[in-house]
Amino acid sequence: MKINRLTSTTLSVVAAILFSLLPALAWQTPSVPKAPTVASASSPLDINTATKDQLTELPGIGDAYSQKIIDGRPYANKSQLKSKGIIPAATYDKISGLIIAKQPQTK
């Protein structure tokens, strides 16, 4: 069965439109809201009082590092995590904006 010229042209145009739209549709991803984390820029995590579970939620901090952080308390400032060798410098760079080291209130 022969396909006439009009049908062939129509199919070619439809195929061209579909192939030009597919890459644009592939780039669109549904926007899924991010789950809130324990530490964010507005509420940094206090390394002097955080629980082990809270510490493990930080990027690059697992069970071993979280336990080392807890064992090394109290910290005068957050950079002591790096200077005391509690965590590597690369890991500290990942979390430095997410943590603080509050000092206890003295009366």
C-alpha positions as CSV (number, residue, x, y, z in Angstrom):
1,M,0.0,0.0,0.0
2,K,1.4,3.3,-1.1
3,I,1.4,6.3,1.3
4,N,0.4,9.4,-0.6
5,R,2.5,12.6,-0.4
6,L,0.1,14.4,2.0
7,T,0.1,11.6,4.5
8,S,3.8,11.3,4.4
9,T,4.3,15.0,4.9
10,T,1.9,15.1,7.8
11,L,3.6,12.3,9.5
12,S,7.0,14.0,9.0
13,V,5.7,17.2,10.5
14,V,4.2,15.5,13.5
15,A,7.4,13.5,14.1
16,A,9.5,16.6,13.9
17,I,7.3,18.4,16.5
18,L,7.4,15.5,18.8
19,F,11.2,15.1,18.6
20,S,11.6,18.8,19.2
21,L,9.4,18.8,22.3
22,L,10.8,15.7,23.9
23,P,14.1,17.2,25.1
24,A,12.3,20.2,26.6
25,L,9.9,17.9,28.4
26,A,12.8,15.8,29.7
27,W,14.4,18.8,31.3
28,Q,11.3,19.6,33.3
29,T,11.4,17.9,36.6
30,P,8.6,18.1,39.1
31,S,9.3,20.4,42.0
32,V,9.4,18.4,45.2
33,P,9.8,20.4,48.4
34,K,12.9,19.5,50.4
35,A,12.4,18.0,53.8
36,P,13.5,20.3,56.5
37,T,16.8,19.4,58.1
38,V,17.8,19.7,61.7
39,A,20.4,22.4,61.0
40,S,19.8,25.1,58.5
41,A,21.2,28.6,57.9
42,S,18.5,30.1,60.2
43,S,18.9,27.6,63.0
44,P,22.4,26.2,63.3
45,L,23.0,23.0,65.3
46,D,24.8,23.5,68.6
47,I,27.6,20.9,68.7
48,N,27.8,21.2,72.5
49,T,24.3,20.0,73.1
50,A,23.2,18.1,69.9
51,T,22.2,14.5,70.2
52,K,24.0,11.8,68.3
53,D,21.1,11.4,65.9
54,Q,21.1,15.2,65.2
55,L,24.9,15.1,64.5
56,T,24.6,12.2,62.1
57,E,22.1,14.2,59.9
58,L,24.9,16.6,59.1
59,P,26.7,15.9,55.7
60,G,29.8,13.8,56.1
61,I,29.1,13.0,59.8
62,G,28.3,9.3,60.6
63,D,28.1,7.4,63.8
64,A,31.9,7.4,64.4
65,Y,32.4,11.2,63.9
66,S,29.2,12.0,65.9
67,Q,30.5,10.0,68.8
68,K,33.9,11.7,68.6
69,I,32.2,15.1,68.6
70,I,30.2,14.1,71.7
71,D,33.3,12.7,73.4
72,G,35.3,15.9,72.8
73,R,32.8,18.3,74.4
74,P,32.7,21.1,75.4
75,Y,34.0,23.2,72.5
76,A,34.8,26.9,72.9
77,N,34.2,27.4,69.2
78,K,33.2,25.2,66.3
79,S,36.7,25.4,64.6
80,Q,38.0,23.2,67.4
81,L,36.4,20.2,65.6
82,K,39.1,20.7,63.0
83,S,42.0,21.9,65.2
84,K,41.6,19.1,67.8
85,G,41.4,16.5,64.9
86,I,37.9,15.4,65.7
87,I,36.9,15.6,62.0
88,P,38.9,16.2,58.8
89,A,39.1,19.6,57.3
90,A,37.1,18.6,54.3
91,T,34.2,17.5,56.5
92,Y,34.5,20.6,58.6
93,D,34.2,22.7,55.5
94,K,30.9,20.9,54.6
95,I,29.3,21.6,57.9
96,S,30.8,24.8,59.2
97,G,27.8,26.9,58.1
98,L,25.4,24.5,59.8
99,I,26.9,24.4,63.3
100,I,27.7,26.6,66.2
101,A,29.3,26.1,69.6
102,K,27.2,27.9,72.2
103,Q,28.7,28.4,75.6
104,P,26.7,27.6,78.8
105,Q,25.1,30.5,80.6
106,T,27.0,31.5,83.7
107,K,25.2,33.1,86.6
